[in-house]
Amino acid sequence: MNLKRKLEAGEFAILAETEPPKGADVTAMVNNATKVKGDVDAFVVPEMSNAVMRMSSLGGAMILQGKGMETVMQVNCRDRNRIALQADILAASGCGIVNMMAVKGEDPGFGDHHQARSVNDIDLPELLQVIQGLQQGKDMAGIELNGAPQFFVGSTTNAGSPDKSIELEIEEMNTKAEAGARFFITPPVFDLAGITPLLKRIDLNHIKIIPTVLLLKSLGMARYIARNMNNVYLPDELIKRIMKAPDKVRECTLIAAETVRMLKKEGLNGAMLATIGWEHKLPEILDKV
């Protein structure tokens, strides 16, 4: 369990988000992950992020695990009831998956199946408690399991959001930590100013914070994030830098690499590279890291 070992030892961990395919052909997913296998501690496999139908996180994680790569499987509250969630969690353990990340899941209105209905049988804190209960050997009905799973568990924090007070965010993080979460992944970070108030209030030795490092794909994407994502602080200087660059895509990869180095220098616990379908750019970013 490379990820757990590194984080518990206080070392800087690098994760890479790897989207499963929208289809049955896993060639690109496997090839892209294989190219950076030695530079990434674990691959985070999203569970249909942005409510877009894809191969499940369980399926994608199983495939990468079979190729010798450590993964972080996502489970979310949106798509399954408590019976199905427990079944998937047990299946993940049986398939050798050792890291799990509990997320809420975006509303189907954001995705490609607008008529889909959210399940939300249990909420995010309850989902973490379910994982914790299974690890203690009992299901939600109190029935003993024939073998208990063991995971290194993580979740999310909305650090930097102006819509929520620091006190409330810390309270929610502590609730998740009491339910078994050992690491937290943040929204995209381009400058620590957005999450500094939170970092000043927590102990990184106790609560492991792994900021998302989002690869910008264009000047337009940077401008959109700055204008529309109020929980992400993207400095104007960064937009101007991309605007002046002759090769804007290359400049964006440089920014991603520099952000990872900055997070390590500032004592964060790790970084999760999110390339949103541009996983072929991971080698270029990691070479610069």
C-alpha positions as CSV (number, residue, x, y, z in Angstrom):
1,M,0.0,0.0,0.0
2,N,2.3,2.7,-1.3
3,L,-0.1,5.6,-0.8
4,K,-0.9,4.8,2.8
5,R,2.8,4.2,3.6
6,K,3.9,7.5,2.1
7,L,1.2,9.6,3.7
8,E,1.6,8.0,7.2
9,A,5.4,8.5,6.9
10,G,4.9,12.2,6.1
11,E,6.2,11.8,2.5
12,F,4.8,13.7,-0.4
13,A,2.4,11.6,-2.5
14,I,1.5,12.0,-6.1
15,L,-1.9,10.8,-7.3
16,A,-3.2,11.0,-10.9
17,E,-6.9,11.0,-11.8
18,T,-7.6,8.5,-14.5
19,E,-11.0,8.5,-16.1
20,P,-12.4,5.2,-17.2
21,P,-13.6,5.0,-20.8
22,K,-17.0,5.8,-22.0
23,G,-17.2,2.4,-23.6
24,A,-15.6,-1.0,-23.2
25,D,-12.2,-0.2,-24.8
26,V,-9.7,0.3,-21.9
27,T,-6.6,0.5,-24.1
28,A,-6.0,4.3,-23.8
29,M,-6.7,4.2,-20.0
30,V,-4.2,1.4,-19.5
31,N,-1.5,2.9,-21.8
32,N,-1.7,6.3,-20.3
33,A,-1.4,5.0,-16.8
34,T,1.4,2.6,-17.7
35,K,3.5,5.4,-19.0
36,V,3.6,7.1,-15.5
37,K,3.3,4.0,-13.4
38,G,6.7,4.6,-11.7
39,D,6.0,8.3,-11.0
40,V,2.5,8.0,-9.5
41,D,1.7,6.5,-6.1
42,A,-1.9,5.8,-6.9
43,F,-4.4,6.4,-9.7
44,V,-7.7,7.9,-8.6
45,V,-10.5,6.3,-10.7
46,P,-13.6,8.6,-10.6
47,E,-17.1,7.3,-10.3
48,M,-18.7,8.9,-13.3
49,S,-17.5,12.4,-12.5
50,N,-19.8,15.3,-13.6
51,A,-22.6,12.6,-13.8
52,V,-21.4,11.5,-17.2
53,M,-22.0,7.8,-17.8
54,R,-18.8,5.8,-18.0
55,M,-17.3,2.5,-17.0
56,S,-17.6,2.3,-13.2
57,S,-14.8,3.2,-10.8
58,L,-14.8,-0.4,-9.6
59,G,-14.3,-1.7,-13.1
60,G,-11.6,0.8,-14.0
61,A,-9.8,0.2,-10.7
62,M,-9.9,-3.5,-11.1
63,I,-8.3,-3.3,-14.6
64,L,-5.5,-1.0,-13.4
65,Q,-4.9,-3.1,-10.3
66,G,-4.6,-6.1,-12.6
67,K,-1.8,-4.3,-14.4
68,G,0.1,-3.8,-11.1
69,M,-1.0,-0.2,-10.4
70,E,-2.3,0.9,-7.1
71,T,-5.6,2.7,-7.3
72,V,-8.1,4.8,-5.3
73,M,-11.6,3.6,-6.1
74,Q,-14.4,6.2,-5.7
75,V,-17.8,5.4,-4.3
76,N,-20.6,8.0,-4.3
77,C,-24.0,8.5,-2.8
78,R,-25.7,9.5,-6.1
79,D,-26.0,6.2,-8.0
80,R,-26.6,3.3,-5.6
81,N,-28.6,2.5,-2.5
82,R,-27.0,1.1,0.7
83,I,-27.2,-2.5,-0.4
84,A,-25.4,-1.9,-3.7
85,L,-22.8,0.4,-2.1
86,Q,-21.9,-2.3,0.4
87,A,-21.8,-4.9,-2.3
88,D,-19.4,-2.8,-4.4
89,I,-17.2,-2.1,-1.4
90,L,-16.9,-5.7,-0.6
91,A,-16.2,-6.5,-4.2
92,A,-13.4,-3.9,-4.3
93,S,-11.7,-5.6,-1.3
94,G,-12.0,-9.0,-2.9
95,C,-10.3,-7.7,-6.0
96,G,-7.3,-6.3,-4.1
97,I,-8.3,-2.6,-4.1
98,V,-6.8,-1.1,-0.9
99,N,-7.7,2.6,-1.2
100,M,-11.2,4.0,-1.3
101,M,-12.6,7.6,-1.6
102,A,-16.1,8.5,-0.6
103,V,-17.7,11.4,-2.6
104,K,-21.2,12.8,-2.8
105,G,-21.5,12.8,-6.6
106,E,-22.7,15.6,-8.9
107,D,-26.3,16.1,-9.7
108,P,-27.4,14.2,-12.9
109,G,-28.5,17.5,-14.3
110,F,-24.8,18.2,-15.0
111,G,-24.3,15.1,-17.0
112,D,-25.4,13.3,-20.1
113,H,-28.4,11.5,-18.8
114,H,-30.7,14.3,-17.6
115,Q,-33.6,12.0,-16.9
116,A,-31.6,10.0,-14.4
117,R,-32.7,10.2,-10.8
118,S,-30.2,10.5,-7.9
119,V,-30.5,7.8,-5.3
120,N,-28.8,9.4,-2.3
121,D,-30.1,6.7,0.0
122,I,-27.4,7.7,2.4
123,D,-25.3,10.9,2.6
124,L,-21.6,11.3,2.6
125,P,-20.9,11.1,6.3
126,E,-23.1,8.0,6.5
127,L,-21.2,6.4,3.5
128,L,-18.0,6.8,5.4
129,Q,-19.6,5.2,8.5
130,V,-20.7,2.3,6.3
131,I,-17.1,1.7,5.1
132,Q,-16.0,1.9,8.7
133,G,-18.7,-0.5,9.8
134,L,-17.8,-3.0,7.1
135,Q,-14.1,-2.8,8.2
136,Q,-15.3,-3.7,11.7
137,G,-16.9,-6.8,10.4
138,K,-20.6,-5.9,10.2
139,D,-23.0,-4.7,7.5
140,M,-25.6,-1.9,7.9
141,A,-28.1,-4.5,9.1
142,G,-25.8,-5.5,11.9
143,I,-25.0,-8.9,10.4
144,E,-21.5,-10.3,10.7
145,L,-19.4,-10.5,7.6
146,N,-17.4,-13.5,6.5
147,G,-14.2,-11.5,6.3
148,A,-13.9,-7.8,6.8
149,P,-12.4,-5.5,4.2
150,Q,-9.6,-3.1,5.0
151,F,-9.1,0.2,3.2
152,F,-7.1,3.4,3.4
153,V,-10.1,5.8,3.2
154,G,-10.3,9.3,1.9
155,S,-12.9,11.9,1.0
156,T,-13.2,15.5,-0.2
157,T,-13.1,19.0,1.3
158,N,-14.5,22.1,-0.3
159,A,-11.6,24.2,1.0
160,G,-11.6,27.7,-0.3
161,S,-15.3,28.0,-0.9
162,P,-16.7,31.4,0.0
163,D,-20.1,29.9,0.5
164,K,-19.1,28.0,3.7
165,S,-17.3,29.3,6.8
166,I,-13.9,27.9,7.8
167,E,-15.4,26.7,11.1
168,L,-18.1,24.7,9.3
169,E,-15.7,23.2,6.8
170,I,-13.4,22.1,9.6
171,E,-16.3,20.7,11.6
172,E,-17.4,18.6,8.5
173,M,-13.8,17.4,8.0
174,N,-13.5,16.3,11.6
175,T,-16.8,14.5,11.3
176,K,-15.5,12.7,8.2
177,A,-12.2,11.9,10.0
178,E,-14.1,10.4,12.9
179,A,-15.9,8.2,10.4
180,G,-12.6,6.9,9.1
181,A,-11.4,9.4,6.4
182,R,-7.6,9.7,6.5
183,F,-7.0,12.0,3.6
184,F,-8.9,14.8,1.9
185,I,-8.7,16.0,-1.7
186,T,-9.4,19.6,-2.4
187,P,-10.9,21.5,-5.4
188,P,-8.3,22.7,-7.9
189,V,-5.5,24.8,-6.4
190,F,-3.4,27.3,-8.4
191,D,-2.3,29.4,-5.5
192,L,-2.3,28.6,-1.8
193,A,-4.0,31.8,-1.0
194,G,-7.4,30.2,-1.6
195,I,-6.9,27.5,1.1
196,T,-4.4,29.2,3.4
197,P,-7.1,30.1,6.0
198,L,-8.0,26.4,6.3
199,L,-4.4,25.2,6.4
200,K,-3.7,27.5,9.3
201,R,-6.4,25.8,11.3
202,I,-5.6,22.1,10.8
203,D,-2.7,19.8,11.7
204,L,-1.3,18.2,8.5
205,N,0.2,15.4,10.5
206,H,-3.3,14.4,11.6
207,I,-5.5,15.3,8.6
208,K,-3.7,14.7,5.2
209,I,-4.6,17.4,2.6
210,I,-4.0,16.6,-1.0
211,P,-4.9,19.5,-3.3
212,T,-6.0,18.9,-6.9
213,V,-3.7,20.2,-9.5
214,L,-5.8,20.8,-12.6
215,L,-4.2,20.9,-16.0
216,L,-5.6,23.9,-17.8
217,K,-6.2,23.2,-21.5
218,S,-6.6,26.7,-22.8
219,L,-6.9,30.4,-22.1
220,G,-10.6,30.1,-22.3
221,M,-10.7,27.4,-19.7
222,A,-8.7,29.5,-17.3
223,R,-11.0,32.4,-17.8
224,Y,-14.1,30.3,-17.3
225,I,-12.8,28.9,-14.0
226,A,-11.8,32.4,-12.8
227,R,-15.3,33.7,-13.5
228,N,-17.5,30.8,-12.6
229,M,-15.9,28.6,-10.0
230,N,-16.1,30.5,-6.8
231,N,-14.4,27.8,-4.8
232,V,-11.3,28.0,-7.0
233,Y,-8.8,30.9,-6.7
234,L,-7.1,31.4,-10.1
235,P,-4.9,34.5,-10.0
236,D,-5.1,37.1,-12.8
237,E,-1.3,36.8,-13.3
238,L,-1.7,33.2,-14.3
239,I,-4.3,34.1,-17.0
240,K,-2.0,36.9,-18.3
241,R,0.9,34.4,-18.4
242,I,-1.1,32.0,-20.5
243,M,-2.3,34.8,-22.7
244,K,1.3,35.9,-23.5
245,A,2.7,32.4,-24.1
246,P,3.4,31.4,-27.7
247,D,2.6,27.8,-26.9
248,K,-0.3,27.9,-24.5
249,V,-0.7,24.2,-24.0
250,R,3.0,23.8,-23.1
251,E,2.6,26.8,-20.7
252,C,-0.3,25.1,-19.0
253,T,1.7,21.9,-18.4
254,L,4.5,24.1,-17.0
255,I,2.0,25.7,-14.6
256,A,0.8,22.3,-13.5
257,A,4.3,21.1,-12.8
258,E,5.2,24.3,-10.9
259,T,2.1,23.9,-8.8
260,V,3.0,20.4,-7.7
261,R,6.5,21.6,-6.8
262,M,5.0,24.5,-4.9
263,L,2.7,22.3,-2.9
264,K,5.6,20.0,-1.9
265,K,7.8,23.0,-0.9
266,E,5.0,24.4,1.3
267,G,4.6,21.1,3.2
268,L,1.3,19.8,1.8
269,N,0.8,16.1,2.0
270,G,0.6,15.5,-1.8
271,A,-1.0,16.5,-5.1
272,M,-3.6,14.9,-7.3
273,L,-3.1,15.6,-11.0
274,A,-6.4,16.0,-12.8
275,T,-6.1,16.2,-16.6
276,I,-9.8,15.8,-17.6
277,G,-9.2,13.4,-20.5
278,W,-5.7,14.6,-21.3
279,E,-4.0,11.8,-19.4
280,H,-1.5,11.6,-22.3
281,K,-0.1,14.9,-20.9
282,L,0.8,13.2,-17.5
283,P,4.4,12.2,-18.6
284,E,5.2,15.7,-19.7
285,I,4.0,17.2,-16.4
286,L,5.7,14.6,-14.3
287,D,9.0,15.0,-16.2
288,K,9.0,18.7,-15.2
289,V,8.1,17.9,-11.6
